[in-house]
Amino acid sequence: MNKRKRSLASLVEEYRSSDIISTIEKAYSREVSAFVPLEKVRFNPVSRKQFFEEKRLKELTESIKNNGMLSPLLVREKDGFYEVCGGYKRFYIAKKLHLKEVPVSIREISDELMIYMILSRGNKKLHDNILNKTYAYEILTKEYHVSRKDIALISKASVSQVTNILRLINLDEEVIIALKKSKISYGQARVLLGLDHQTQCEFLVKIINDRLSVREIENMVKMYKSPSPFQKNIEVFAKKYNCKVSITEKNLTLSFTSKEELDAYLKSLLNID
């Protein structure tokens, strides 16, 4: 069932000349807030899969621990709960610190406006990790029937960018975990799409251990899909000289881990004792 009553395009037109996020957040941050039990507060449905990297929250966590939550959460009442529509990180920290109650500013926020706010905020950053966009976009397309075109319009992105972000959901779970923990980047993970899950995991180990760049991963995937007739020879060569070998259509690149290993290779190549 389509949960939306208005098109998101109409909200884009309505708020084209103003920053609705700043307007709303400035207003509610100055209000006298009410305190509600933390157990009655939850993420809104679109943001329910959001997660946060602990290392990015240290300063805010210490502030809330020492001074309490100074700014209220922006919430809406829904089915006996207060759904967070602004202040996601503060809410996450409040749960982590097991606070009994939190300050909130209660507003009437429709699904349409909530979606608009989430996507507008995502234009700058949606809780830092790219997978948070993936999860939000997946919920919006599957449960709220928001088109990729509307997501792109409000996020100020291209439809192809939205599609690529959505495709990350098809990564193997091990790759997703690595991306969540920032062991690999969005660019590195995206290159693995299209490979079977077992191969993704095998490449993941090599990417992390050898600290491969996006270009190196692209070459590795290309060689895997269209292996060189000299592949076995290349592997023997790389092992013998302890180097990485990258091959493109017209180039061969050798990368050594130290100047000494490079010098040793050059001496053997030039027959220098």
C-alpha positions, 0 to 999 in steps of 0.5 A: 500500500502506498503510504504517501498522500503527496508527491515528493516533487510537490515538496521540492517545489514548495521548499525550493527557495528555503532550507526546510531542514535548517528552518525546522531544526533552528525552531525546535532547538530553541523551544522549551522541550518536554522530557519523555522516557527513553523507552518510548522513543524509537527511530522512524521507520525509514531510519531504523537500520541506521548505524554509527561508527563509535570513533566518530561519536567520542566527543559527543558521547563525552559531552552528553555523559558529562552535561546531559543532552543539551538539545532536544530530539525532534520527534513525532508521535506515532502509535504510542511512541515518539519517532526521531526525525532529527538528532539521530546520533544523540538518540543513539548515544542516549540508548548507549548510555542507558539514559532514563529520559531525553528532551524532545520537541514534538512536531506534526511531521507527515511521512512525506516531510520526514522522507524529504528531511531524510533525503535533504540531509543525506545530500550532505551526509547521511550518518557518514557511512554510505551503507546508511544511504543504502538502507534508507533508499532500500526502505524508501523504494520497497516500503514507501514506493519512492522512485529512484528519480525522486530520491535523486531529485531531493538528494541532488544526485543522479539516478545512476548514483542512487542505483549504485548505492542501492546495489551495495545491498547485493554485496556479500555479508563479509564485504558489507561488514568490512564496509560498515567498519570502514576497512574498505571504501565505497569505491573499493566495495563497488568494484566487487559488485557483479562477482559471486559472493565467494570471489568477493570474500577472496578478493576482500582479504587481498584488498585489506592485506595488500591495501589495494587501490580502486584502480588495482582492484579494477585490474584484478577483477578485469584479469579475473573475468578475462584472465591473461594467458600468462596468468600462471607465469605472472603469479610465479614472477610476483612470488619470486620477486615479492611484488604486485603485478598490474596489467592493463591492455598496454601497460605492465606495472610492478610494485615493490614493498621496499627500495631494496627489493626493487634494487634486487630486481633491477640487478637481476634484470640487468645481470649486475652482481 
